[in-house]
Amino acid sequence: METLRATNLGQLQNGSQVNFERSAKVGDEIGGHHVSGHVHTTAQVRKIKITENNKRITFQVPKQWMKYILAKGFIAVDGCSLTVGEVGEDWFTIYLIPETLRVTVLGNKQEGDTVNLEIEAQTQAIVDTVEKVVHQYMQQKSLA
């Protein structure tokens, strides 16, 4: 049930395209960012802009997850590890080059589609740790 709650799996239909990649083995070269395949939440495709050399997609995200999505940080969208472009209060953008569009399903996304998001683990650990330490400090100083 957790998978259906946290992902877009329940929206897929027979014949839907998905990204599929074998997991890395110990000793394999890693050519991208480290992701685990554990989906944290979903996002909606808000806007798509196609230019001569790339495709920019803007996603709307539940606000509680935005603290982990940083400009130039990493995020996995439908299993594809990508660099974040711009970030707003409840949205972020990615820029897709022709090769990414060719080898993933991201080129087929339309406005309104739902995608899976995986937050980069190191970013999540750092943000959560800083929040915890600041909260403890504020309590000690009677500021909270």
C-alpha positions in Angstrom: 0.0 0.0 0.0 2.9 2.4 0.7 4.0 2.1 -2.9 0.6 3.1 -4.2 0.3 6.0 -1.7 3.7 7.5 -2.4 4.1 6.9 -6.2 2.3 7.3 -9.5 2.1 3.5 -9.9 -1.6 3.3 -9.4 -2.1 5.7 -12.3 -0.2 3.6 -14.8 -2.1 1.6 -17.4 -1.3 -1.4 -19.4 1.3 -0.2 -22.0 2.4 2.8 -20.0 6.1 3.6 -20.6 8.4 3.6 -17.5 12.1 4.0 -17.0 13.9 0.8 -16.2 17.5 0.4 -15.3 19.4 -2.4 -13.6 20.9 -1.6 -10.2 24.6 -1.0 -10.0 26.8 -3.7 -8.6 29.8 -3.1 -6.3 32.7 -2.0 -8.4 30.5 -0.6 -11.2 31.4 2.9 -12.5 28.8 5.4 -11.4 28.2 8.1 -14.0 25.6 10.2 -12.2 24.2 11.0 -8.9 23.6 8.4 -6.2 19.9 7.4 -6.0 18.3 4.4 -4.3 15.0 4.1 -6.2 13.0 4.8 -3.1 10.2 7.3 -4.1 9.5 9.9 -1.5 6.5 11.7 -3.1 5.0 12.7 -6.4 4.9 16.0 -8.4 2.8 17.3 -11.2 4.2 18.6 -14.5 3.1 22.3 -14.3 4.8 23.7 -17.4 6.9 22.5 -20.4 9.0 24.8 -22.6 10.8 23.4 -25.6 13.7 25.2 -27.0 16.2 24.5 -29.8 18.6 22.6 -27.6 16.6 21.3 -24.6 13.3 20.9 -22.9 12.6 22.7 -19.6 10.0 21.1 -17.3 8.6 22.8 -14.2 7.2 20.6 -11.5 4.8 21.5 -8.7 5.7 19.7 -5.5 4.1 19.4 -2.0 5.6 22.2 0.0 6.9 20.0 2.8 9.4 18.5 0.3 10.8 21.8 -1.0 13.3 22.2 1.8 15.2 19.3 0.2 15.1 20.6 -3.4 17.9 23.1 -4.0 19.1 24.9 -7.1 22.0 22.9 -8.6 21.2 20.0 -6.2 20.2 16.5 -7.3 16.8 14.9 -7.6 15.5 11.7 -9.2 12.4 12.2 -11.4 10.8 8.9 -12.5 14.0 7.2 -11.6 16.3 9.6 -13.6 18.9 11.4 -11.6 19.0 15.0 -12.6 20.3 18.4 -11.6 17.8 20.9 -10.4 17.5 24.2 -12.2 15.5 27.0 -10.6 13.5 26.6 -7.4 10.4 28.4 -6.1 8.1 28.1 -3.1 6.4 24.9 -4.4 8.1 24.2 -7.7 11.4 23.4 -9.4 12.7 23.1 -13.0 14.9 20.7 -14.8 16.5 21.0 -18.2 16.7 18.0 -20.4 19.2 17.6 -23.1 18.5 15.6 -26.3 20.3 12.4 -25.0 18.2 12.4 -21.8 15.0 12.9 -23.9 16.1 10.0 -26.2 16.9 7.4 -23.5 14.2 8.2 -20.9 10.4 8.6 -20.8 10.7 12.3 -19.6 10.4 13.5 -23.2 6.9 12.0 -23.3 5.6 13.9 -20.3 2.7 16.3 -20.7 1.5 19.2 -18.5 -0.7 17.6 -15.8 1.2 14.3 -15.7 2.3 12.9 -12.3 5.9 11.9 -11.8 7.8 10.1 -8.9 10.4 12.1 -6.9 13.3 10.7 -4.9 15.0 13.2 -2.7 18.8 12.9 -2.8 19.8 11.2 0.5 22.7 13.3 1.5 20.7 16.5 1.0 17.9 15.1 3.1 20.3 14.0 5.9 22.0 17.4 6.0 18.8 19.4 6.0 17.3 17.2 8.7 20.4 17.3 10.9 20.7 21.1 10.6 17.0 21.5 11.5 17.5 19.3 14.5 20.7 21.0 15.8 19.2 24.5 15.3 16.0 23.5 17.1 18.1 22.0 20.1 20.2 25.2 20.2 17.1 27.4 20.2 15.6 25.4 23.0 18.8 25.6 25.1 18.8 29.4 24.7 15.1 29.6 25.4 14.5 31.1 22.0 12.1 28.4 20.7 
